[in-house]
């Protein structure tokens, strides 16, 4: 088999036209390794070897391109190349090469990921750990230990303040349950949640209840009267977390019987 023509294309790729009219695209690494600018004749065994090497290069350069946007994990590279149809052997070789060249660095990735999540999101340590474990990492606690309790509590306090402001129409006991559930879903440990919520000052229920009562009365009194109105008011206020005693007292004070 003989090379009839070699033409350079974009991205360090050469187009090769063989004597049997077959057209191939090889990376310049293949051209250099097999000295194809000089050695223009080869057998099928050598061609198979070159094609395999070119496939390895294709996987490697594809992985490098995937790494350009941001840091990636070994698992992400593995999944990406597997999806593109590369063999386990080629993927393993690419990952080893990228690791040796410092393109893949688990420690750097974990540290960078945690820093981004701490500084740019509301996530707590448990959720951050869970997400890193899903990416295939282990021993996350060794990195999270660098973030002290005071730092997590400061984040929790900011979240609580925002929750109180955005849920100003809820009774305290209902609001507290919501805040605790939200913080738990964000990945904060129960002991930190309890410490922060116990030390926080919450607005009084009375003005909130009175405001909600007035708003609901204006709305419901357009449709209901008498005992039905009274029931609708009680039900709506109770579902916002206000106590039955406080609701009954307020309704009794406003002549709805």
N, C-alpha and C positions, 0 to 999 in steps of 0.2 A: 504494500500500500504506500502511495506516494502523495506528498503535499504538492498540489499544483499552484495554490495561491494562498497568501496570508495577508489579511487586511485588518488594520487596527481600528477598533470601534471605541465607544465611550466606556468609561468606568473600568479602565484597565482590562478590557476584554478584546480578544482577537477572533476574527472569523477565519476559519480554515476550510479551504475547498480541497477535497481529496480527489484522487484520480478516478474513483468510481462515482464522482459527482456528489458524494456525501458532503454536506456542509455542517461544520461543528463550530461551537463557540467555546473558546478556552480562555481562562484567566491568564494574565501574563506570567503568573507563577509557574504555570504548566509549561509555557513556552521556554522560560528560563531553565527550569529543572531538567527538562528533556532536550534542551538545546535545539528546538525545532526550527530555528532560523538557519541552522547548518545541517542538522540531521533530518532530512526531509523524507526519509523512508523508514517504515516500521511495520511490524507484523501485527496480527490481530491480538496477540497476547499483550504486546506493548500498548496497543490502543485501549484495550480494556483497563489496563493499569492507569493510563492517563485519564480516562473517563472517570474512574473511581476517585482519583486525586482531585479532579476538577469538581466532583460532587462534594468532596470534603471542603474544598475552598468555598463553594457556593453556600454551604451551611455556615461556615465561619464568617464570611462577609455579610450574610443575612443576619446573623446574630449580632455582629458589630453595628449594623444599621438599626437593629431593634434596641440596642443599648444607647443609641445617640440621644433619644428623647429623655431618658432618665435612668437611674440605677435599676438594675434588674436582679432577680434572684436566680439561683441555679434552676429552681423549679420552673420559673417563668420561661427561661431559655429552653429548658427541656420540653416544656409543653408547646412552645412556639414551633420548635424544629420538628417535633413529633407530628404536629398538625400539618406541617408542610411536607410530611412524608419521608423524612430522613430516618435511617436505621439507628438502632440503639448504639451500635459501634461508632458511627459518625458523630452522633450527639454527644456521646461520652468523650470522644476525642476533642470536640469543639469546646466543651465545658472545661476540660483539663487545660487546654491551650489558653482560654480566656482567663482562667484562674491564675495560671502561671504568669500571664501578662498583666495581672492586677486589674483586669476589667471587671472581674467578679470578685467581690470582697464581702463576705458575709458580715463581718464585724462592722465595716463601714456602712453597709446597707442598713443593718439593725439600728445603729446609732442615728443615722440620718432619718430613718423612718420614725423612730420614737420622737426625735426632736421636732419633726414636722407635725406629728399628731398632737404633741403637747402644746406647741406654740400656735398652731393654726386651726385646731379643732377643739370641740368640747369633750372629747373622749377621755375616759379614765383608764387607769392601768390595766384593769382586767380585759377591757375590750381591745386595747392595743396589743396586749399579749396574745389574745385569741386570734387576732388578724395576722400577726406574725407567725403564729403556729400554723395557720392555714396556708401560709406561703412556704412552709416546710422547715422553719427554724425551730431550734430547741434552746433551752437554758436562757430564756428571755429575762427571767428574774435578775440575772447577773447584770443586766444593763439597766433595767427599771429601778434597781436599788440606788442608782445615782440621783434619782428624783425623790426628794424628801417629802415627808408628810405635810409640812407647811405649804409646800408648793401645790400639792393636790387640794388641800383645804382652801387655798386662795381661789383656785378654779371653781370649786364647789360653791363657795360663797357668792361668786359672781353669777353663777347659774341660778342659785336660789333667788337672788335679788331680781333677776330678769323674769323668773317664773312668777314671783309675787306681783310684779308690775303688769305682766301680761295676763294674769288670771285674777284680776282685782274683784271679780264678781263671785268668787267662790268662798265658802266658809273655811275657816282655818283648818279644821280637821280633814276636810275634803282636799283642800289645797296641799296640806302636808303629805297626805297619801300620794297625791299626784306627783309632788316634787320628789319623794322618795323613789317612786316607781321610775320616773324619768332618769334620775341619777343612777339607779341600778342598771337601767337599760344602756346608759352611757358607759358603764363599766367601772363604777366606783365601788370600793368595798363597803360592806354594811357598816362597819365600825366608823369609817370616816363620814358616811352619810349621817349616821346618828349623832356623831359629835357636832357636825356642822349645823344640822337642823335643830338640835337642842339648844344651841347657843345663839340662834337667830331670833330677832324680834319681829313678830307678825302683827299686822294691823288688827284692830278690834273687829269682831264679827258684827256688832250692833249697827254701825253706820252702813256696812255692806248689806246687811239684811234689810234695813229700811229702804235703801236705794233700790235693791232688787225687787222688794215688795211693791214699791211705787211704780216701777217700770212694768212689772207683770200685771199689776192691777189695771193700768191704762190699756194694756193690750187685751187682757182677758175679759174685762168688763164690757167690752164691745160685743162679746158673743154670749157670755154667761151671766146669770143672775143668781141671787140667793145661795142656797147650800151648794149648788153646782159650782158657782164661782169660788166659794170658800174652799171646796175640795180641790179645784184646779190650782188655786194659789198655794195651798199646803203641799200638794204633790210636786209642783214645780220648784218650790223653795227647798223641800226636803231632798230632792235630787241634786241640788247644788251643795248639799252637805250641812245645811243648817239644822240645829237640833229641834225636835218636835216641841219642846217646852218653849223655846224662843219664838218659834213660828206661831204657836197657839196664842201666846201672850200678845204678840204684835197684832194678830188678826182680831183678837177680842178687844183690843184698844181702838180698833178702827171700825167698830159697829157692824162687822160682817157676821151675822149669826144664821 
